[in-house]
Amino acid sequence: MQPINLKEDVQPLSEFRSGVSSFIQQVTETKRPLLITQHGKGVAILTDVEEFENLTARLDLLESIYKAEAQINDGKGISHDDAKSIVLKSIKT
């Protein structure tokens, strides 16, 4: 996901309401999220669907890696040689 440009990607809710379609177009074209504020505080993020899907896919991958690391630390993993053997056997059949 692209970082937020603080000069262009922060909009008060009142301005967002009056120009929703232009802000959606901005998010789609720039691939940067839009921070929507209310009373000077961030209340919502508008982001491109493709960027959101990429972000959630990366999060899922990281969670899987952390889970696997925890399993290895708990002694639930298998050796590299055993894993290699399992993979090679599955390829041959």
Secondary structure per residue as TSV (DSSP state, phi and psi in degrees):
chain	resnum	aa	ss	phi	psi
A	1	M	-	360.0	136.8
A	2	Q	-	-69.8	147.1
A	3	P	-	-70.9	155.3
A	4	I	-	-72.7	133.5
A	5	N	-	-91.0	110.4
A	6	L	T	-64.2	-22.2
A	7	K	T	-80.6	-28.0
A	8	E	T	-114.9	-23.2
A	9	D	S	-109.8	20.8
A	10	V	E	-124.2	122.0
A	11	Q	E	-134.5	136.3
A	12	P	E	-65.9	150.5
A	13	L	H	-55.1	-39.6
A	14	S	H	-61.2	-42.4
A	15	E	H	-71.2	-36.5
A	16	F	H	-61.0	-44.5
A	17	R	H	-57.5	-39.8
A	18	S	H	-81.0	-12.8
A	19	G	T	-137.8	39.1
A	20	V	H	-51.7	-50.3
A	21	S	H	-63.7	-37.1
A	22	S	H	-69.1	-34.3
A	23	F	H	-71.7	-35.5
A	24	I	H	-63.6	-42.6
A	25	Q	H	-62.0	-42.5
A	26	Q	H	-59.2	-47.2
A	27	V	H	-63.8	-40.7
A	28	T	H	-65.9	-41.4
A	29	E	H	-76.2	-42.2
A	30	T	H	-86.2	-20.0
A	31	K	-	64.3	13.7
A	32	R	-	-100.5	142.6
A	33	P	-	-70.8	159.0
A	34	L	E	-114.4	124.5
A	35	L	E	-90.5	122.4
A	36	I	E	-102.3	128.9
A	37	T	E	-111.7	156.4
A	38	Q	E	-141.4	124.0
A	39	H	T	56.3	37.1
A	40	G	T	80.0	4.4
A	41	K	E	-119.9	144.0
A	42	G	E	-65.9	129.6
A	43	V	E	-123.9	-19.7
A	44	A	E	-159.8	159.1
A	45	I	E	-124.4	131.9
A	46	L	E	-106.9	126.7
A	47	T	-	-135.6	157.5
A	48	D	-	-66.7	141.3
A	49	V	H	-59.7	-45.9
A	50	E	H	-61.6	-41.9
A	51	E	H	-64.8	-39.3
A	52	F	H	-63.3	-44.5
A	53	E	H	-62.3	-41.5
A	54	N	H	-62.9	-42.0
A	55	L	H	-63.5	-45.1
A	56	T	H	-68.8	-32.8
A	57	A	H	-65.4	-41.9
A	58	R	H	-64.8	-40.1
A	59	L	H	-62.9	-43.8
A	60	D	H	-59.8	-43.1
A	61	L	H	-62.9	-45.7
A	62	L	H	-61.9	-40.9
A	63	E	H	-63.2	-38.1
A	64	S	H	-65.2	-40.7
A	65	I	H	-64.1	-46.0
A	66	Y	H	-62.1	-39.4
A	67	K	H	-64.7	-43.7
A	68	A	H	-63.8	-41.4
A	69	E	H	-62.0	-40.8
A	70	A	H	-64.3	-40.0
A	71	Q	H	-64.7	-41.0
A	72	I	H	-63.3	-44.5
A	73	N	H	-63.9	-26.3
A	74	D	T	-87.2	5.2
A	75	G	T	79.2	18.0
A	76	K	-	-96.5	2.2
A	77	G	-	-85.2	176.4
A	78	I	-	-122.0	160.0
A	79	S	-	-69.0	161.1
A	80	H	H	-59.6	-44.2
A	81	D	H	-61.9	-41.8
A	82	D	H	-64.8	-42.3
A	83	A	H	-63.5	-42.9
A	84	K	H	-61.1	-43.2
A	85	S	H	-62.1	-43.4
A	86	I	H	-62.3	-44.9
A	87	V	H	-64.5	-45.1
A	88	L	H	-63.2	-39.6
A	89	K	H	-63.9	-39.4
A	90	S	H	-70.1	-28.0
A	91	I	H	-73.8	-37.5
A	92	K	H	-72.5	-25.7
A	93	T	-	-97.1	360.0
